[in-house]
Amino acid sequence: MLLLMMLLSLMEVQPRPGVAGPPVDMTVSALHGETLVRERCGACHAVGREGPSPLADAPPLREIPNRYPVDNLEEALAEGIIVAHDGPMPAFEMEPEDITDIIAYLRTLKD
């Protein structure tokens, strides 16, 4: 058990792939959230601290925590985000644990 706790504490600060600059303090939950958004959102949205979105009309996810209280997005993520445009935003379903992890990641993007 002690070994597991030590390993988890070493995982707290990780360099983020594809993002220049110093490591960002990220919990295991936020690291998993980053993986989820890269897999599920990265085809359209920029998911890191820099760079444009692959789809020009898709806002970078780093803008979300500066526009909205991230903790208030839990319900929207649980129900599937409804967008106010005719774009190709797919419907999706997420497990509660995944939503928690995505919110943890979005918190790391706040300026």
Buried (B, 14 or more C-beta within 10 A) or exposed (E): EEEEEEEEEEEEEBEBEEBEEEEBEBBBBBBBBBBBBBEBBBBBBBBBBEEEBEBEEBEBBBBBBEEEEBEEBBEEBBEEEEEEEEEEBEEEEBEEEBBBBBBBBBBBBEE
